[in-house]
Amino acid sequence: MKLENPTPIDWKFSVRAEQLQSSVIREILKVTQRPEVISFAGGLPSPETFPVERMRAAFDKVLSENGKTALQYGPTDGYTPLRAFIADSLSTSDSQILPEQIMMVSGSQQGLDLLGKVLIDEGSNIMVETPSYLGALQAFSVYQPKFVSIEMDEHGLIPASVAAKGEGARLLYALPNFQNPTGRTLSVERRYELVETCARLRVPLIEDNPYGDLCYRGEPLPKLLNMNPGGVIYMGSFSKVLTPGIRLGYIVAPIPLIRKLEQAKQAADLHTSTLTQMAVYEVIKDGFLSEHIPTIRSFYSGQCDVMLAAMKKYFPESVSWTRPEGGMFIWVTLPKHIDSKQLLDAALAENVAFVPGAPFYADNPETNTLRLSFVTVSPERINEGIQKLGRLIQARM
C-alpha cells in the first residue's frame, strides 16, 4: 500500500558528489541531436566505420557455440584469450608484455576512474597536459588532486616542463598520439626524453592511446610502454577501431598495480561483460583489424582534409589551428578577445556546434580556443558549417 503524502526526503549528498559536474560535451550533444544541427562537437567515431555484420556474426557464433560461458560471471581481469591477444600485439623484440599485466575494463573511462581510485589521494599532485582530455580531468577530479599543468607546443608535451614540475607528483597523464583535444602528436625524440624523465623522477606515466592506430600516413610511432614497461601504464580501447557501444578497453601495467586495480574493479562491477569480450576476440583473432583499420584511416584522412581546406578558405587569417596527422580532432585558436563560449551561442543559433576550449584546461583556461571534430559530418556539411563559423568569427574581429 502506498503512503499518503509522504514527507519528501532531504537528500544529503557526499562532499565528493557535490563537486561533480556534467561534461560540457555531453550537454552540447543534447542540442546536437536535432538533425538540422551540423555538429563538430562530439568525439564520436563515424558509424560508417562500424563493422556491424562482423559484430553480429561474432555474437551469434559465441552464443551458439559457447553461450553458457559467455552469459556467466567471468574473472575480474578479463577473458584470457583476449588478454593474450592484446599482450602479443603490444610486445616487441625487446619488450615482452604478459597477459597477466592486462586487465579488461568497461571502456577507457572506467580505467581512468580505477587508476584515480588506486593512485590519487586528496591533495596529490598529478601532472596533465595543457590542454588535456576532459574525461580524464573529470575522472581524476573526483579524488580531489592538485592538478599540475604541463606545457605543450606543436610537437606535443614538453618534457622539460615535467622535469621542472614533476618532483613528488603521483602520476603524469598523457595522450601522445593525435591528442584529444588538440590533435597534436608527441615527437619520437620527446617520447624517449619523457620516459627517461619520469623514470628519473620515479613518477608513473599513464599513456592513454585510443587514437594511436588512426595515423593517416606511415606507421604508428613507438609506444611509451615499450620504452619502460615497469614505469608506464598503458591504456587501450576498442572504441575507435571497432565501436564505442561495446564499452571495452584495457589497462596494461606492472603486475602489483594490476592486482590492486582488480580489487578496485571488483568493488565497482565485478568484471567486464564476458559476452562482449568473447565476441570481440572472435572478431579480431584472425587479423581483422589489420584489414579494417586502414579503411578507417583513409576515411578520416579524407574528412580531415576537407575540413582543413574549408578552414583555410573561410577562416580569417588571424585564426590558427593544428594540422593533425591522425585521429579525430582539430584545435583552433582565435584572437585573444574572442570568447569561444559566446561564439558557440551564436553558432548554435545558426545550427552549428563545437566544443569551447576552456573545459579542457585543468587551470588558467584559454577562452579563445575550441575543438572541432570532423569524422561524423559529410563533406558538404563540413563546408557549410565551417563557412558559417568563419562568418561568425569575422563578425567579431
Sequence and secondary structure as in RCSB ss.txt:
>XXXX:A:sequence
MKLENPTPIDWKFSVRAEQLQSSVIREILKVTQRPEVISFAGGLPSPETFPVERMRAAFDKVLSENGKTALQYGP
TDGYTPLRAFIADSLSTSDSQILPEQIMMVSGSQQGLDLLGKVLIDEGSNIMVETPSYLGALQAFSVYQPKFVSI
EMDEHGLIPASVAAKGEGARLLYALPNFQNPTGRTLSVERRYELVETCARLRVPLIEDNPYGDLCYRGEPLPKLL
NMNPGGVIYMGSFSKVLTPGIRLGYIVAPIPLIRKLEQAKQAADLHTSTLTQMAVYEVIKDGFLSEHIPTIRSFY
SGQCDVMLAAMKKYFPESVSWTRPEGGMFIWVTLPKHIDSKQLLDAALAENVAFVPGAPFYADNPETNTLRLSFV
TVSPERINEGIQKLGRLIQARM
>XXXX:A:secstr
   SS         HHHHT    HHHHHHHHTTSTT EE       GGG  HHHHHHHHHHHHHHHHHHHTS   
TT  HHHHHHHHHHH BTTB   GGGEEEESSHHHHHHHHHHHH  TT EEEEESS  HHHHHHHHTT  EEEEE
 EETTEE HHHHHHH TT SEEEE  SS TTT     HHHHHHHHHHHHHHT  EEEE SSTT BSSS     HH
HH TTTEEEEEESTTTT GGG  EEEE  HHHHHHHHHHHHHHTSS  HHHHHHHHHHHTTSHHHHHHHHHHHHH
HHHHHHHHHHHHHHS TT EE   SBSSEEEEE  TT  HHHHHHHHHHTTEE EESGGG SSS  TTEEEEE T
TS HHHHHHHHHHHHHHHHTT 
